[in-house]
Each structure stands twice: as C-alpha cells, then as structure tokens.
Amino acid sequence: MTNRHYPLYKVNRYETFLEMLNDIARQYGEREAIVTFTPQGERRAYSFNRLLEDSLAFSAALSSMGL
C-alpha cells in the first residue's frame, strides 16, 4: 500500500459559504454551474454568477423573514 499525502492538489479554504461562492463566481463566472432539463426536454443552464446572485437573493429573503 502506498503512502499518499492528502490533499493531492491545492485546496482553497474558506471561512464562510459566502466567501466560497464569491471566489467560485470570480473564477468561473459565466461557465455552466448547473444544467437541468424541463419535462419537455428543454435544456436550462445556470452560470456560477447566476448561482451566486440567486444564493444572495435567497439569503436576503430568509433574513427578511428573521431566519
């Protein structure tokens, strides 16, 4: 059995989830983060920037409800 040292590649460490989302959006921007298909077979793609925007909006909505 080989003795490996982990992680095998550079791993970014983040203090908060928001910090991670901001960094990933900065790195990957308009690249596809999530791809889904409607029941009719229509393809929908969401970029890393869109994922960040939607996450911030969801966070704001939860905060406004006191959660």
Residue pairs with C-beta under 8 A, 6 or more apart in sequence:
12 20
12 23
14 20
14 23
18 59
21 51
21 52
21 55
22 52
24 48
24 52
25 48
25 49
25 51
25 52
27 48
28 47
28 48
29 47
29 48
29 49
30 47
30 48
30 49
31 47
31 48
32 45
32 46
32 47
33 46
33 47
33 48
33 50
33 51
34 45
34 46
34 51
35 43
35 44
35 45
35 46
36 43
36 44
36 46
37 43
37 44
38 44
46 54
